Amino acid sequence: MADSESTPSLPAPAPLSSVLSLSLSPHRKENITPMSSKIAELNESRSELLTRIQSLKQDLQGWRSKLDTQVKIYKDELSELKKSLNVEVEQLRSEFKELRTTLQQQQEDVTTSLRNLGLQDVSGDTKDNVIQSPIVKEREDGVDAEHVPTVVIKKEEPEY
């Protein structure tokens, strides 16, 4: 990455004063002195700018390196959090499954006890002789619940 983005250093510029002195006639040489100072100034400014550019490139490389390190650290932390959350979700699923099994067993026990007491499931009795009890069933994933048909139990009057 650094090779493809780095710019090769520029060759040192030939002093413009030497080029100008060759191309100028003798009567113009007296104007060279003010121009040569300007040229020297521009050469110095150019050197300073090149130095600053190189410094900025180095700073950018350092910043990229630090950023890459931070991204890797955050990515690792997020991966660990994801694993931890998945473990907790699995634990909750297991606990809900255990609760569902326990509730089903208790429901079966209650149904058996009611049958032993003489109460039986009926489907066509009048409302006066019937106790209605909705049963709530939880989905496999434990997220939501849905209602299943109401269990209807016939009320029987005690015999005297």
Salt bridges, closest charged atoms under 4 A:
GLU5 OE1 - ARG64 NH1 2.21
ASP76 OD2 - LYS72 NZ 3.16
GLU80 OE2 - LYS83 NZ 4.00
GLU90 OE2 - ARG93 NH1 3.15
ASP121 OD2 - ARG115 NH2 3.68
GLU140 OE1 - ARG100 NH2 3.92
ASP141 OD2 - ARG139 NH2 2.67
